[in-house]
């Protein structure tokens, strides 16, 4: 095994076994908000955007980005992994763990990479849609804290790398919707009561009309799974970062209030029915011999709802979040350290769930 391959394998295994800060489930308003993410889109001055850049220009972006680890003490603990050194299973795992984007995974040039803090709080995608995309992930609703963290790292990077910036337009980005601040904030919300009460469609339609996007579990282009919804801002121009975040937090808290109202109504009028659904879900997860990703996700969503309502007390959000991650196809195969077909994955998934669920 080569030195590069050996190092890559070690780093992937550490990520496999570690728990990201956002997945610990201990953040504010964690009974509805799973996690907060803030991402900044940045490009290097004097180099074309990635879709226009040639291989040598993309290579220079990668060299300069990786140079942060070598030359800046604030990044000395960070690690760098090139996607060209990984197999498809490893890449799928990194998507599932929210460390890289689907868009980065789909690119084929050899200069894709991500740089990350060992606790997975902050990571930097290199040569995706933009040269650099910095992201911070925290548990619960923590927009202001995430912004403070990511702004600090952004300021450290700009001391080493000159960004493409226009006095009038702001930060220049590959996609026009990111021009200005380059800031995209998102929250992962668990909204089962609104869905059960048939209120979700109208509420989400109103959110979209206000300029926010609603996406699936892994962001753009992915499906809704288990009553989890990712809501994010779309306007990045004409407002300061603080104004964007203040408006977004107000809208997020409105959604939280609506979900809480719906939960109160369900408990008042349908408590026995809801409790039955939750206990049935727990029973299936505790006894199933085979289970698909989709079914497991839906059932874990119901179990999480039971925790949120105080109906299940022996299990915490950290366990649910870990289960939501490790039941995914790439993660399962990495844990088993072998390629598995769907039938084998369904069998192994059921075994893992029963290992982690309290009896």
N, C-alpha and C positions, 0 to 999 in steps of 0.2 A: 504494500500500500504506500502511495506517495505521501510526502509530508503535507501537501495541500489537501489531499483526500482524507488523510488522518485527522487533520485539524477540522475540516468541514464536518466529518462524522462526529467528532467530539462536541462541536458547537450545536449541531442538530440534536444530539442526545440530551444535552443540557437544557435546550429549549423544550424538548419533549417532557422532561421530568420537572421543569419549573412551573410555578404558578405566577402568571402575570399579575401585576398590581390590580388591573381593572377587573380581573376574574375573582378577586377575593370577596366581593359582594358586601363590603363594609362601608360604602360611601353614603352620602346624604340622599335621602329619599329612595333608598335601595329597594323599597317595596314596590316600586314601579319602574325606576330608572336603573337599567342594568349597568350602563357605562356612558361616559362622555368622551368624545374624541374631538380634538382640534387639529386641523391640518393646514399648513402653509405651503403654497406653491411658489417656487422661486426658480429663476433661471440665471445663468452666468452671463455677464455682460460680454458682448463680442463674439458669442457662439450661437449659431442658429438653434432654434427649438429642436428637440430630439427628432421629430418627424421630418425635419429638413436637414439635420446634421449628417455628415458622413462618418464613417467608422473612426477615423482619426480624431475627429472632433468629439465624438462620444467617448473615446478612450481618454481624451484629455479631461473631460468632465469627471470621469471615474477616478483618474489619478489625483485630481485636485480634491475631490470629495474624500477619498481615502486618506489623503494627506492630513486631514483634520485630526485623525486618530494619532498620527505620528507627531504632529507639530503643535497641537493645542492641548494643554493640560486638562481642560474641561471635558475633552473627549477621550482621555487616556484609557478609561475603563470600557469604552465601546468596542464592539467587534464588527467585522465586516465579512459579508458572505456574497460571493458572486453567484448569480443564478445559473451561470453556465457550468458551475462545478457541481450542480445538484441534479438528481434524477426527478422524474415527474412526481413520484410519491412524496419526496421532500418538499417540493414546491407546493403541492396540494396541501400538505400539512401547514406550511407557513401561511397560506391563505386562510385556512381554518382557524389558525391561532391569531388572525388579524394583524400579522406582522408585515405582510405584503398585500398588494392589491391584485385583483384578477387581471387588471389591465397590464400590470408589470409582468405577470406570469405569461400572458399571451404573446408578448413581444419575443422576437427571435434573435435579436442582435446579441453579441457576446459581452456587452458592456453594461448589462443590468446588474444591480447590486442593491443590498440594503445594509445599513449601518445601524446598530441598535445598542441600547443600554442593556446590561444583563438582566435588570428587573423588568425589561420590556416597557418601561414607562414612556420612553422616547425612542423613535426610530426614524431613519432617513431613507427614503426610496431614491435611488439614483437612476436617472435616464428612463423614467417612465414617460408620462405625457409632458412633464416638465423636467428640467435637469435635476432639480432637487425638490422633494416633497417631504417636509418635516411633519411628523405626527406625534401627538401626545394622547395617551389613553389613561383614563382614571375611572375608578368605580363610582357609581352613583352620579348624581348631578353636581358637577364641579367645573362649570364653564370658566369661571374667573381664575380658579387655581390652575387649570390646564393652560389657559392663556398666559398666565404669569410664567409658568415653566417653559412653554414653547417660545415665548418672546425672549426669554433669557438665552436659550440656545441659538435662536435666530440672530441675536445681536453678537453672539460669539462667532458665528459662522461668517457674518458680514465683515468682521475684522480680517478674515483670511481670504475671503472670496468676494469679488465685486459683483453685485446683482444687476440684472437688467432692470432699469428703473427710469421712469419718465416723470418729471415734475408735475405734469398735468394729469396723466393717466394713472400714475402709481406703479406698482410692480407689474411688469409685462409677463404675460403667461401665454401658453400655447392655446388654451381655450379662452375665448372672449369673456365667458361668464366668470372667470377667475381674476380678470384684470382689476387692478385697484389694490385692495389689501391682500389678495391671494388667499384669504382666509375662508376655510370651510369648517363650520362647527356642526357636529351631529350628536344626537343622543339615541341610545337604544332603549326603547320603551316596551314594557310588557303590559298589554292592554286587553286582557281577556274579558273583563266585565263589559267594556264598551262593545266588543264584538258579540258577546252573548245577548246583550240588550238591543242589538241592531241599531246602535247609535254611531258606530265607528265610521261608516261610509260618509255620512253627512259632515261629521266633524273633520275628517281628513280632507274632504273636498274643500272645506273652508280654509284649512291650513295651506293647501296647495294654491288657492286663490290669493293668499297673502304673500306668495313668493317663496314658499318652502317646498322641499321635495320629500316624498315618502317612498322609502325603498325597503328591500328585504334584508334578511339577516346579515348578508355580506356586502351590502351596499348596492351600487348601481348595477342593474341588469340581473339581480337575483330575486328569488321568490320569497314571499312571506312564509315564515316557518313558525309554528307554535305560538301565534299571537305576539310575536316580537316584530317591532317596527322601528326602522331607522329614519329619523326625521332630521333634515339638515337645511341650512340656509342656502339660497341660490344667488343672492345679491351680495356682491363684494365691492362694488364701485359706488362712490358717492357718500359713503358712511365710514366713520372710523371703526377700528376693530372693536372698541368698547361699545359703540352704538349698535353694531351688529349683534354683539353678544348680549347686550341688555335687552334688545327686542326679542331675540331668540329665547332667552330665559323666560321672559314674560309669556310667550306663546307656549313654551314647554310646560310651565306651571299651570297654565289654563288646561292643558291636556291632562295633567296629573289630577287636577281638581275634578274634571269630568269623569275620569276613571274611578276616583274615590267615591263620587256620588253614585255611580253605577254599582259599585261594590256594596255600598250601604243598602241600596234598593234590593239587590240580589239576596243579601243576608236577611233582610226584613221579610221578603215574600217567598224566597225560594231556597232557604238555607239547607233544608234536608236534601233537596235535589242536587245542589252544588256540592255538598259534602259527599254525597254518594258518588258523583262523578270523580271527585278527587281521590276518594278511597279506592274506587275501582281502578283508576289509573295506577295508583301505587301498587295495587295487587297484581296487575298485569306485569308491570316492570319487575316486580319481585319474584315472579314465577315463570315468565316467558322463556321458552327454550331458544327461540329465534325471534329476531325483531329487526325491522328495517330502520334506516335513518329517519325517514319521515314519521313512522309510527312512534318511534322513541322520542323524537322531538315534540310531537303533539302531546304525548303522555307526560313528559317532563315539564312541559308548560303547565299542565294541570296540577302537577305536584308542586311546582313553584307557586301557583295560585293558592294552594293549600297552606304553604308557608306564609304567604303574604296575608292571608285571612286569619292566621293563627290556628288553623285546623290541624296542621302538622308541626310538631315541635321538636322532633328528634333529628331533624335534618336542617341544614343551613343553606344559605345562598351560595356559599363557597362550593359545597358539594354539587349543587345543581349546575353551577357554572362550569365546573370541571367536567361533569357528565356531558353537558351540552357540547363541549369541545372534543372529548375523547371518543364520542360515538361517531364522529365524522369519518368518512372512508380513509382519508390520508392518515389521520392520526391513529386510527385502529391498526393500520398496516405498519406504521412506524413502531407502535408499541409491541407488536408481534414480531417486528423485524423481518417481515416477509411479505411478498405480494399475495393477496388473497382475492378470490372471486367473490361475487355478491353473497352467495350462500354461506361461505366461510365467515365473511364479515358479519352477517346477520347472527350467526351462532356465537361468535366471539363478543359481539356487542352485548348480547343478552347476558353473557357470563360477567363481563366487566360491570355492567349496571348492578347486578346482584352483589358483586363484591363491595361496591361503594355505598349502596343503599343500606341504611340501618334496618335491622330486622324488626 
